[in-house]
């Protein structure tokens, strides 16, 4: 069997994290088995589907590195094919015309509710002669579904699941205006795209049983199904805005790297021993559906941030510097010239050691693009006491003549000064850090001062001392 998977989002909103995980699992499964990963845009809801949403989906998948092996298929462009299949079923007697009016359908639902039954279609036109319908009356096309026996799905995650056919009614496959229903269109598309495995959320389980009946009616081979448990919030409730980010766009805006999000989503409901930090090649090598659990997963934003920090520390410094400069570009009070860009790149190895997200990394880098006088946070201000300012006079004098002005010479100068003053190195480094960064955290003070350079360091100390 040639493995062919597909990700089939509806472009009616953002790329939700649950859908993103489904796309990832489809991609990895196809790659693991040497198959093909396809993309279908299910845009038949013309009122809610937008080009902007399509662009967001494509952009999100590209950012995550989940590029399809073939051009995307747009479901809306295939409606003639969907209708043709429905008419083929109609001609073969495996579907029929239903002339029920909206009022009649409403009455069926009300009667079923009054009798404590599910609100199903009662088969009113299943065996009636269409000639009984008023001339020119509109009709839908319904599948003549089996009424006895069971529909069985051997799910690759959930195991064997059975549903009595009597619990399902004759679903509409073609609406009164001639357009196909979602369930029917999906079956036609999956068949024509030769999809071998349908990997999607378990909220589609009911759809799978209905779609199985269409496969059987057409005599088509059914793909294998794998239904993924849903992703919940940290409290076990349905994931919502109150829990935090829900879409790929939000995670990107909050400063997460795509490889970190991919890594986290992979481990959210799938496991392979103690493996935690996995790159793409290792993901492809290890991933298979037997590692997917059956229980819902819970988002852990703290764990994601921790994992993102690991990936940040492994990331290329040029890439991170570009990301940081792009994020700083919208901030006021910064001079983002070539000098500032050079400082950010030079200090990146130390800056990324403390950050968990690109937002934190940008925040930590902002002082490199500021002009004197610097703004100071509360902790930095509290360090700049009269005693510390007097100390900084001596520090400036010690630093001014050193040559070359590099981290090693800065460190040696600060140690000489501290020893001469009878101070611990930290008692000298912290006021200096506050003066030149505006905060109490930065990479090593020797590296930080060296990256700022002699003139800028002395200017920043001078601004604190009043010129």
MIPALO-103196 format. One record per residue (C-alpha): residue number from 1; residue in three letters; x, y, z. Coordinates in steps of 0.2 Angstrom, whole numbers, plus 5000, padded with zeros to 4 digits. Each point is the difference from the previous one (the first is absolute). Example, Ala and Ser with C-alpha at 12.3 -4.5 7.8 and 13.67 -1.06 7.14 Angstrom:
BEGIN
+-----+-----+------+------+------+
|   n | res |   c1 |   c2 |   c3 |
+-----+-----+------+------+------+
|   1 | ALA | 5062 | 4978 | 5039 |
|   2 | SER | 5006 | 5017 | 4997 |
+-----+-----+------+------+------+
//
This chain:
BEGIN
+-----+-----+------+------+------+
|   n | res |   c1 |   c2 |   c3 |
+-----+-----+------+------+------+
|   1 | UNK | 5000 | 5000 | 5000 |
|   2 | UNK | 5006 | 5017 | 4996 |
|   3 | UNK | 4997 | 5011 | 5015 |
|   4 | UNK | 4990 | 5016 | 4995 |
|   5 | UNK | 4994 | 5012 | 5014 |
|   6 | UNK | 4992 | 5016 | 5000 |
|   7 | UNK | 4996 | 5015 | 5011 |
|   8 | UNK | 4983 | 5008 | 4996 |
|   9 | UNK | 4997 | 5016 | 5009 |
|  10 | UNK | 4984 | 5011 | 4997 |
|  11 | UNK | 5006 | 5018 | 4997 |
|  12 | UNK | 4988 | 5008 | 5012 |
|  13 | UNK | 5012 | 5006 | 5013 |
|  14 | UNK | 5018 | 4998 | 5007 |
|  15 | UNK | 5010 | 4984 | 5000 |
|  16 | UNK | 4996 | 4993 | 5017 |
|  17 | UNK | 5013 | 4991 | 5010 |
|  18 | UNK | 4989 | 4984 | 4999 |
|  19 | UNK | 5000 | 5001 | 4981 |
|  20 | UNK | 5018 | 5004 | 4999 |
|  21 | UNK | 5004 | 4984 | 5010 |
|  22 | UNK | 4989 | 4990 | 4988 |
|  23 | UNK | 5010 | 5007 | 4985 |
|  24 | UNK | 5016 | 4996 | 5009 |
|  25 | UNK | 4995 | 4982 | 5003 |
|  26 | UNK | 4994 | 4998 | 4982 |
|  27 | UNK | 5017 | 5007 | 4994 |
|  28 | UNK | 5011 | 4989 | 5011 |
|  29 | UNK | 4990 | 4985 | 4997 |
|  30 | UNK | 5002 | 5002 | 4981 |
|  31 | UNK | 5018 | 5004 | 5001 |
|  32 | UNK | 5003 | 4985 | 5012 |
|  33 | UNK | 4993 | 4988 | 4987 |
|  34 | UNK | 5007 | 5008 | 4985 |
|  35 | UNK | 4983 | 5007 | 4994 |
|  36 | UNK | 4992 | 5016 | 4995 |
|  37 | UNK | 4993 | 5014 | 5011 |
|  38 | UNK | 4986 | 5010 | 4991 |
|  39 | UNK | 4990 | 5015 | 5004 |
|  40 | UNK | 4981 | 5003 | 4996 |
|  41 | UNK | 4992 | 5017 | 5004 |
|  42 | UNK | 4982 | 4995 | 5004 |
|  43 | UNK | 4992 | 5017 | 4995 |
|  44 | UNK | 4983 | 4995 | 4995 |
|  45 | UNK | 4992 | 5011 | 5014 |
|  46 | UNK | 5001 | 5015 | 4988 |
|  47 | UNK | 4993 | 5012 | 5013 |
|  48 | UNK | 5013 | 4997 | 5013 |
|  49 | UNK | 5015 | 4995 | 4990 |
|  50 | UNK | 5012 | 5014 | 4996 |
|  51 | UNK | 5016 | 5002 | 4990 |
|  52 | UNK | 5007 | 5008 | 5016 |
|  53 | UNK | 4997 | 4984 | 5010 |
|  54 | UNK | 5007 | 4990 | 4986 |
|  55 | UNK | 5016 | 5010 | 5000 |
|  56 | UNK | 5001 | 4999 | 5019 |
|  57 | UNK | 5000 | 4981 | 4998 |
|  58 | UNK | 5013 | 4999 | 4986 |
|  59 | UNK | 5011 | 5012 | 5010 |
|  60 | UNK | 4998 | 4990 | 5016 |
|  61 | UNK | 5004 | 4984 | 4992 |
|  62 | UNK | 5015 | 5007 | 4991 |
|  63 | UNK | 5006 | 5008 | 5016 |
|  64 | UNK | 4999 | 4982 | 5009 |
|  65 | UNK | 5009 | 4992 | 4985 |
|  66 | UNK | 4985 | 4990 | 4995 |
|  67 | UNK | 5000 | 5003 | 4981 |
|  68 | UNK | 4989 | 4988 | 4990 |
|  69 | UNK | 5008 | 4989 | 4986 |
|  70 | UNK | 4987 | 5006 | 4987 |
|  71 | UNK | 4990 | 5016 | 4997 |
|  72 | UNK | 4986 | 5003 | 5012 |
|  73 | UNK | 4983 | 4993 | 4994 |
|  74 | UNK | 4985 | 5012 | 5002 |
|  75 | UNK | 4984 | 4991 | 5004 |
|  76 | UNK | 4989 | 5014 | 4993 |
|  77 | UNK | 5008 | 4997 | 4982 |
|  78 | UNK | 4994 | 4982 | 5001 |
|  79 | UNK | 4981 | 5002 | 5003 |
|  80 | UNK | 4996 | 4994 | 4982 |
|  81 | UNK | 5009 | 4983 | 5004 |
|  82 | UNK | 4991 | 4999 | 5017 |
|  83 | UNK | 4983 | 5003 | 4992 |
|  84 | UNK | 5004 | 4987 | 4987 |
|  85 | UNK | 5004 | 4986 | 5013 |
|  86 | UNK | 4983 | 5004 | 5009 |
|  87 | UNK | 4991 | 4999 | 4983 |
|  88 | UNK | 5009 | 4983 | 4997 |
|  89 | UNK | 4993 | 4994 | 5017 |
|  90 | UNK | 4983 | 5006 | 4995 |
|  91 | UNK | 5000 | 4991 | 4984 |
|  92 | UNK | 5006 | 4984 | 5008 |
|  93 | UNK | 4986 | 5001 | 5013 |
|  94 | UNK | 5012 | 5002 | 5014 |
|  95 | UNK | 4993 | 5018 | 5003 |
|  96 | UNK | 4983 | 5008 | 4998 |
|  97 | UNK | 4992 | 5016 | 4998 |
|  98 | UNK | 4992 | 5007 | 5015 |
|  99 | UNK | 4987 | 5014 | 4998 |
| 100 | UNK | 4997 | 5003 | 5019 |
| 101 | UNK | 4996 | 5019 | 5003 |
| 102 | UNK | 5008 | 5009 | 5014 |
| 103 | UNK | 4984 | 4999 | 5010 |
| 104 | UNK | 4999 | 4981 | 4998 |
| 105 | UNK | 5018 | 4998 | 5006 |
| 106 | UNK | 4997 | 5012 | 5015 |
| 107 | UNK | 4984 | 4989 | 5005 |
| 108 | UNK | 5011 | 4984 | 4999 |
| 109 | UNK | 5013 | 5008 | 5012 |
| 110 | UNK | 4986 | 5006 | 5012 |
| 111 | UNK | 4991 | 4983 | 5000 |
| 112 | UNK | 5017 | 4991 | 5003 |
| 113 | UNK | 5004 | 5011 | 5014 |
| 114 | UNK | 4982 | 4998 | 5008 |
| 115 | UNK | 5003 | 4981 | 4999 |
| 116 | UNK | 5017 | 5001 | 5007 |
| 117 | UNK | 5009 | 4995 | 4984 |
| 118 | UNK | 5015 | 5008 | 4991 |
| 119 | UNK | 4994 | 5012 | 4987 |
| 120 | UNK | 5003 | 4989 | 4985 |
| 121 | UNK | 4992 | 5001 | 4983 |
| 122 | UNK | 4986 | 4987 | 4999 |
| 123 | UNK | 5002 | 4993 | 4982 |
| 124 | UNK | 4984 | 5009 | 4994 |
| 125 | UNK | 5006 | 4999 | 4982 |
| 126 | UNK | 5011 | 4985 | 5001 |
| 127 | UNK | 4988 | 4988 | 4991 |
| 128 | UNK | 4987 | 5013 | 4993 |
| 129 | UNK | 4998 | 5002 | 4981 |
| 130 | UNK | 5008 | 5017 | 4995 |
| 131 | UNK | 4984 | 5003 | 4989 |
| 132 | UNK | 4991 | 5003 | 5016 |
| 133 | UNK | 5009 | 5016 | 5002 |
| 134 | UNK | 4993 | 5017 | 4994 |
| 135 | UNK | 5006 | 5004 | 4983 |
| 136 | UNK | 5016 | 5010 | 5001 |
| 137 | UNK | 5002 | 4998 | 5018 |
| 138 | UNK | 5017 | 5002 | 5007 |
| 139 | UNK | 5009 | 4985 | 5007 |
| 140 | UNK | 5016 | 4994 | 5008 |
| 141 | UNK | 5009 | 4984 | 4997 |
| 142 | UNK | 5001 | 4988 | 5014 |
| 143 | UNK | 5011 | 4985 | 5002 |
| 144 | UNK | 4990 | 4983 | 5001 |
| 145 | UNK | 5010 | 4995 | 5016 |
| 146 | UNK | 4999 | 4982 | 5007 |
| 147 | UNK | 4987 | 4998 | 5014 |
| 148 | UNK | 5006 | 4984 | 5007 |
| 149 | UNK | 5017 | 4994 | 5006 |
| 150 | UNK | 5015 | 5010 | 5005 |
| 151 | UNK | 5013 | 5012 | 4993 |
| 152 | UNK | 5017 | 4995 | 5007 |
| 153 | UNK | 5016 | 5011 | 5000 |
| 154 | UNK | 5016 | 4992 | 5005 |
| 155 | UNK | 5008 | 5016 | 5006 |
| 156 | UNK | 5019 | 5000 | 5001 |
| 157 | UNK | 5000 | 5010 | 5016 |
| 158 | UNK | 4983 | 4997 | 5008 |
| 159 | UNK | 4999 | 4981 | 4996 |
| 160 | UNK | 4984 | 4992 | 4993 |
| 161 | UNK | 4984 | 5010 | 5001 |
| 162 | UNK | 4983 | 4995 | 4995 |
| 163 | UNK | 4984 | 5009 | 4997 |
| 164 | UNK | 4983 | 4993 | 4996 |
| 165 | UNK | 4994 | 5006 | 4983 |
| 166 | UNK | 4983 | 5002 | 5008 |
| 167 | UNK | 5007 | 5015 | 5010 |
| 168 | UNK | 5004 | 5009 | 4984 |
| 169 | UNK | 4987 | 5008 | 4988 |
| 170 | UNK | 5001 | 5003 | 4981 |
| 171 | UNK | 5011 | 5015 | 4999 |
| 172 | UNK | 4999 | 5013 | 4986 |
| 173 | UNK | 5015 | 4999 | 4988 |
| 174 | UNK | 4993 | 5013 | 4988 |
| 175 | UNK | 4991 | 5016 | 5005 |
| 176 | UNK | 4984 | 5007 | 4992 |
| 177 | UNK | 5011 | 5013 | 4991 |
| 178 | UNK | 5011 | 4986 | 4993 |
| 179 | UNK | 5015 | 5003 | 5011 |
| 180 | UNK | 5008 | 4985 | 5009 |
| 181 | UNK | 5000 | 4998 | 5019 |
| 182 | UNK | 5017 | 5000 | 5009 |
| 183 | UNK | 4999 | 4982 | 5005 |
| 184 | UNK | 4997 | 4995 | 4982 |
| 185 | UNK | 5013 | 5011 | 4992 |
| 186 | UNK | 5014 | 4994 | 5012 |
| 187 | UNK | 4997 | 4982 | 4995 |
| 188 | UNK | 5001 | 5004 | 4981 |
| 189 | UNK | 5016 | 5010 | 5003 |
| 190 | UNK | 5008 | 4988 | 5011 |
| 191 | UNK | 4996 | 4986 | 4987 |
| 192 | UNK | 5006 | 5010 | 4985 |
| 193 | UNK | 5016 | 5006 | 5009 |
| 194 | UNK | 5004 | 4982 | 5004 |
| 195 | UNK | 5001 | 5003 | 5019 |
| 196 | UNK | 5006 | 4985 | 5009 |
| 197 | UNK | 4999 | 5006 | 5018 |
| 198 | UNK | 4988 | 5013 | 5007 |
| 199 | UNK | 5008 | 5007 | 5016 |
| 200 | UNK | 4989 | 5013 | 5009 |
| 201 | UNK | 4992 | 5005 | 5016 |
| 202 | UNK | 4988 | 4988 | 5009 |
| 203 | UNK | 4987 | 5013 | 4999 |
| 204 | UNK | 4998 | 4993 | 4982 |
| 205 | UNK | 4996 | 4982 | 5006 |
| 206 | UNK | 4981 | 5002 | 4996 |
| 207 | UNK | 5004 | 5007 | 4983 |
| 208 | UNK | 5011 | 4984 | 4997 |
| 209 | UNK | 4985 | 4988 | 5002 |
| 210 | UNK | 4989 | 5011 | 4988 |
| 211 | UNK | 5014 | 5001 | 4988 |
| 212 | UNK | 5003 | 4981 | 5000 |
| 213 | UNK | 4983 | 4998 | 4994 |
| 214 | UNK | 5004 | 5011 | 4985 |
| 215 | UNK | 5015 | 4989 | 4996 |
| 216 | UNK | 4990 | 4985 | 5001 |
| 217 | UNK | 4987 | 5006 | 4989 |
| 218 | UNK | 5012 | 5005 | 4987 |
| 219 | UNK | 5010 | 4984 | 5001 |
| 220 | UNK | 5016 | 5010 | 5004 |
| 221 | UNK | 5014 | 4993 | 5012 |
| 222 | UNK | 4999 | 5009 | 5016 |
| 223 | UNK | 5016 | 5009 | 5006 |
| 224 | UNK | 5007 | 4995 | 5017 |
| 225 | UNK | 4994 | 5012 | 5014 |
| 226 | UNK | 5010 | 5006 | 5015 |
| 227 | UNK | 4990 | 5012 | 5012 |
| 228 | UNK | 5011 | 5011 | 5011 |
| 229 | UNK | 4994 | 5005 | 5018 |
| 230 | UNK | 4997 | 5018 | 5002 |
| 231 | UNK | 5011 | 5013 | 5008 |
| 232 | UNK | 4993 | 5007 | 5016 |
| 233 | UNK | 5005 | 5015 | 5011 |
| 234 | UNK | 5011 | 4997 | 5015 |
| 235 | UNK | 4985 | 4998 | 5011 |
| 236 | UNK | 4993 | 4986 | 4989 |
| 237 | UNK | 4986 | 5012 | 4993 |
| 238 | UNK | 4998 | 5003 | 4981 |
| 239 | UNK | 5015 | 5011 | 4994 |
| 240 | UNK | 4994 | 5018 | 5000 |
| 241 | UNK | 5007 | 5018 | 5000 |
| 242 | UNK | 5001 | 5000 | 5019 |
| 243 | UNK | 5013 | 4987 | 5000 |
| 244 | UNK | 5012 | 5010 | 4988 |
| 245 | UNK | 5005 | 4998 | 4982 |
| 246 | UNK | 4990 | 4989 | 4989 |
| 247 | UNK | 5006 | 5003 | 4982 |
| 248 | UNK | 5016 | 4999 | 4991 |
| 249 | UNK | 5000 | 5018 | 4997 |
| 250 | UNK | 4998 | 5004 | 5018 |
| 251 | UNK | 5015 | 4989 | 5005 |
| 252 | UNK | 5011 | 5008 | 4986 |
| 253 | UNK | 4995 | 5017 | 5007 |
| 254 | UNK | 5004 | 4995 | 5017 |
| 255 | UNK | 5018 | 4995 | 4995 |
| 256 | UNK | 5000 | 4982 | 4998 |
| 257 | UNK | 5011 | 4991 | 4987 |
| 258 | UNK | 4991 | 4989 | 4988 |
| 259 | UNK | 5012 | 4985 | 5004 |
| 260 | UNK | 4995 | 5002 | 5018 |
| 261 | UNK | 4982 | 5000 | 4997 |
| 262 | UNK | 5001 | 4985 | 4988 |
| 263 | UNK | 5010 | 4991 | 5013 |
| 264 | UNK | 4988 | 5004 | 5014 |
| 265 | UNK | 4984 | 4996 | 4990 |
| 266 | UNK | 5009 | 4983 | 4995 |
| 267 | UNK | 5002 | 4996 | 5018 |
| 268 | UNK | 4982 | 5005 | 5004 |
| 269 | UNK | 4991 | 4984 | 4999 |
| 270 | UNK | 5015 | 4990 | 4992 |
| 271 | UNK | 5015 | 4992 | 5009 |
| 272 | UNK | 5015 | 4990 | 4996 |
| 273 | UNK | 5009 | 4995 | 5016 |
| 274 | UNK | 5008 | 5015 | 5009 |
| 275 | UNK | 5003 | 5009 | 4984 |
| 276 | UNK | 4996 | 5019 | 5003 |
| 277 | UNK | 5010 | 5011 | 4988 |
| 278 | UNK | 4998 | 4994 | 4983 |
| 279 | UNK | 5006 | 5008 | 4983 |
| 280 | UNK | 4990 | 4997 | 4984 |
| 281 | UNK | 5011 | 4986 | 4994 |
| 282 | UNK | 4998 | 4991 | 5017 |
| 283 | UNK | 4982 | 5003 | 5000 |
| 284 | UNK | 4998 | 4992 | 4983 |
| 285 | UNK | 5010 | 4985 | 5005 |
| 286 | UNK | 4991 | 4996 | 5016 |
| 287 | UNK | 4982 | 5006 | 4996 |
| 288 | UNK | 4986 | 4987 | 4997 |
| 289 | UNK | 4982 | 4999 | 5006 |
| 290 | UNK | 5003 | 4986 | 5013 |
| 291 | UNK | 5008 | 5013 | 5011 |
| 292 | UNK | 4984 | 5011 | 5000 |
| 293 | UNK | 4990 | 4999 | 5016 |
| 294 | UNK | 4981 | 4999 | 5002 |
| 295 | UNK | 4997 | 5013 | 5013 |
| 296 | UNK | 4999 | 5019 | 4998 |
| 297 | UNK | 5016 | 5010 | 5002 |
| 298 | UNK | 5002 | 5015 | 5010 |
| 299 | UNK | 5009 | 5016 | 4995 |
| 300 | UNK | 5014 | 5004 | 5011 |
| 301 | UNK | 5006 | 5018 | 4995 |
| 302 | UNK | 5014 | 5000 | 5013 |
| 303 | UNK | 5007 | 4984 | 4993 |
| 304 | UNK | 4998 | 5007 | 4982 |
| 305 | UNK | 5010 | 5015 | 5006 |
| 306 | UNK | 5013 | 4990 | 5008 |
| 307 | UNK | 5002 | 4989 | 4984 |
| 308 | UNK | 5001 | 5016 | 4990 |
| 309 | UNK | 5014 | 5006 | 5010 |
| 310 | UNK | 5010 | 4984 | 4996 |
| 311 | UNK | 4997 | 5003 | 4982 |
| 312 | UNK | 5005 | 5018 | 5001 |
| 313 | UNK | 5017 | 4996 | 5008 |
| 314 | UNK | 5002 | 4988 | 4985 |
| 315 | UNK | 4995 | 5012 | 4987 |
| 316 | UNK | 5012 | 5009 | 4988 |
| 317 | UNK | 5005 | 5017 | 5007 |
| 318 | UNK | 4998 | 5009 | 4983 |
| 319 | UNK | 4982 | 4994 | 4999 |
| 320 | UNK | 4996 | 5005 | 5018 |
| 321 | UNK | 5008 | 5018 | 4997 |
| 322 | UNK | 4989 | 5002 | 4985 |
| 323 | UNK | 4984 | 4995 | 5010 |
| 324 | UNK | 5005 | 5011 | 5014 |
| 325 | UNK | 5003 | 5015 | 4989 |
| 326 | UNK | 4983 | 4998 | 4991 |
| 327 | UNK | 4991 | 4999 | 5017 |
| 328 | UNK | 5009 | 5016 | 5006 |
| 329 | UNK | 4996 | 5009 | 4984 |
| 330 | UNK | 4983 | 5005 | 5007 |
| 331 | UNK | 5006 | 5007 | 5016 |
| 332 | UNK | 5002 | 5018 | 5005 |
| 333 | UNK | 5017 | 5008 | 5006 |
| 334 | UNK | 5011 | 4988 | 4991 |
| 335 | UNK | 5013 | 5004 | 4987 |
| 336 | UNK | 5001 | 4984 | 4989 |
| 337 | UNK | 5015 | 5005 | 4990 |
| 338 | UNK | 5015 | 4989 | 4994 |
| 339 | UNK | 5008 | 5003 | 5017 |
| 340 | UNK | 4986 | 4993 | 5010 |
| 341 | UNK | 4998 | 4985 | 4988 |
| 342 | UNK | 5018 | 4996 | 5002 |
| 343 | UNK | 4998 | 5001 | 5019 |
| 344 | UNK | 4985 | 4988 | 5000 |
| 345 | UNK | 5009 | 4988 | 4989 |
| 346 | UNK | 5016 | 5000 | 5011 |
| 347 | UNK | 4991 | 4998 | 5016 |
| 348 | UNK | 4987 | 4987 | 4994 |
| 349 | UNK | 5010 | 4985 | 5007 |
| 350 | UNK | 4998 | 5007 | 5018 |
| 351 | UNK | 4983 | 5007 | 4997 |
| 352 | UNK | 4992 | 4984 | 4995 |
| 353 | UNK | 5005 | 4991 | 5015 |
| 354 | UNK | 4987 | 5008 | 5011 |
| 355 | UNK | 4986 | 5002 | 4988 |
| 356 | UNK | 4985 | 4988 | 4998 |
| 357 | UNK | 4992 | 5009 | 4985 |
| 358 | UNK | 5004 | 5012 | 4986 |
| 359 | UNK | 4990 | 5014 | 5010 |
| 360 | UNK | 5011 | 4997 | 5015 |
| 361 | UNK | 5015 | 5000 | 4989 |
| 362 | UNK | 4995 | 5017 | 4992 |
| 363 | UNK | 4997 | 5007 | 5017 |
| 364 | UNK | 5017 | 4995 | 5006 |
| 365 | UNK | 5008 | 5007 | 4984 |
| 366 | UNK | 4991 | 5017 | 5000 |
| 367 | UNK | 5013 | 5009 | 5011 |
| 368 | UNK | 5013 | 4998 | 4986 |
| 369 | UNK | 4990 | 5011 | 4989 |
| 370 | UNK | 4996 | 5014 | 5013 |
| 371 | UNK | 5008 | 5017 | 5001 |
| 372 | UNK | 5005 | 5009 | 5015 |
| 373 | UNK | 4992 | 5004 | 5012 |
| 374 | UNK | 4994 | 4982 | 5002 |
| 375 | UNK | 4984 | 4996 | 5009 |
| 376 | UNK | 5002 | 4990 | 5016 |
| 377 | UNK | 4989 | 4986 | 5007 |
| 378 | UNK | 4997 | 5001 | 5019 |
| 379 | UNK | 5013 | 4988 | 5005 |
| 380 | UNK | 5013 | 5009 | 4990 |
| 381 | UNK | 4996 | 5016 | 5007 |
| 382 | UNK | 5001 | 4993 | 5018 |
| 383 | UNK | 5018 | 4995 | 4996 |
| 384 | UNK | 5006 | 5017 | 4995 |
| 385 | UNK | 5002 | 5007 | 5017 |
| 386 | UNK | 5012 | 5014 | 5004 |
| 387 | UNK | 5013 | 4987 | 5005 |
| 388 | UNK | 4998 | 4991 | 4984 |
| 389 | UNK | 5001 | 5016 | 4990 |
| 390 | UNK | 5017 | 5004 | 5009 |
| 391 | UNK | 5006 | 4982 | 4995 |
| 392 | UNK | 4995 | 5003 | 4982 |
| 393 | UNK | 5012 | 5015 | 4999 |
| 394 | UNK | 5014 | 4988 | 5004 |
| 395 | UNK | 4993 | 4987 | 4988 |
| 396 | UNK | 5000 | 5012 | 4986 |
| 397 | UNK | 5017 | 5006 | 5003 |
| 398 | UNK | 5006 | 4982 | 5001 |
| 399 | UNK | 4992 | 4995 | 4983 |
| 400 | UNK | 5004 | 5016 | 4990 |
| 401 | UNK | 5018 | 4995 | 4996 |
| 402 | UNK | 5000 | 4981 | 4998 |
| 403 | UNK | 5005 | 4994 | 4983 |
| 404 | UNK | 4994 | 4990 | 4991 |
| 405 | UNK | 4982 | 5003 | 5006 |
| 406 | UNK | 4995 | 4982 | 5001 |
| 407 | UNK | 4991 | 4989 | 5012 |
| 408 | UNK | 5016 | 4993 | 5007 |
| 409 | UNK | 5008 | 5017 | 5003 |
| 410 | UNK | 4983 | 5007 | 5008 |
| 411 | UNK | 5000 | 4985 | 5011 |
| 412 | UNK | 5018 | 5002 | 5006 |
| 413 | UNK | 4997 | 5019 | 5003 |
| 414 | UNK | 4984 | 4997 | 5010 |
| 415 | UNK | 5009 | 4987 | 5011 |
| 416 | UNK | 5015 | 5012 | 5003 |
| 417 | UNK | 4988 | 5014 | 5005 |
| 418 | UNK | 4990 | 4989 | 5011 |
| 419 | UNK | 5015 | 4993 | 5009 |
| 420 | UNK | 5007 | 5018 | 5002 |
| 421 | UNK | 4984 | 5006 | 5008 |
| 422 | UNK | 4998 | 4985 | 5011 |
| 423 | UNK | 4984 | 4995 | 4992 |
| 424 | UNK | 4993 | 4984 | 4993 |
| 425 | UNK | 4999 | 4999 | 4981 |
| 426 | UNK | 4981 | 5000 | 5001 |
| 427 | UNK | 4999 | 5016 | 5010 |
| 428 | UNK | 5009 | 5008 | 4985 |
| 429 | UNK | 4991 | 4991 | 4986 |
| 430 | UNK | 4982 | 5003 | 5005 |
| 431 | UNK | 5001 | 5019 | 5001 |
| 432 | UNK | 5009 | 5000 | 4984 |
| 433 | UNK | 4987 | 4988 | 4992 |
| 434 | UNK | 4986 | 5011 | 5006 |
| 435 | UNK | 5009 | 5016 | 4993 |
| 436 | UNK | 5003 | 4993 | 4982 |
| 437 | UNK | 4985 | 4989 | 4998 |
| 438 | UNK | 4986 | 5008 | 5010 |
| 439 | UNK | 4996 | 4983 | 5009 |
| 440 | UNK | 5008 | 4988 | 5011 |
| 441 | UNK | 5001 | 4985 | 4988 |
| 442 | UNK | 5011 | 4998 | 4984 |
| 443 | UNK | 5014 | 4989 | 4994 |
| 444 | UNK | 5016 | 5000 | 5009 |
| 445 | UNK | 5005 | 5018 | 5004 |
| 446 | UNK | 5017 | 4998 | 4991 |
| 447 | UNK | 4992 | 4995 | 4984 |
| 448 | UNK | 4986 | 5013 | 5001 |
| 449 | UNK | 5012 | 5014 | 5003 |
| 450 | UNK | 5011 | 4994 | 4986 |
| 451 | UNK | 4986 | 4999 | 4988 |
| 452 | UNK | 4994 | 5017 | 5004 |
| 453 | UNK | 5018 | 5007 | 4997 |
| 454 | UNK | 5010 | 5013 | 5009 |
| 455 | UNK | 4991 | 5015 | 4995 |
| 456 | UNK | 4983 | 4994 | 5003 |
| 457 | UNK | 5004 | 4992 | 5017 |
| 458 | UNK | 5008 | 5016 | 5006 |
| 459 | UNK | 4986 | 5011 | 4993 |
| 460 | UNK | 4987 | 4989 | 5009 |
| 461 | UNK | 5010 | 5001 | 5017 |
| 462 | UNK | 5002 | 5019 | 4997 |
| 463 | UNK | 4981 | 5002 | 4998 |
| 464 | UNK | 4997 | 4991 | 5016 |
| 465 | UNK | 5013 | 5011 | 5009 |
| 466 | UNK | 4992 | 5016 | 4992 |
| 467 | UNK | 5012 | 5003 | 4986 |
+-----+-----+------+------+------+
//
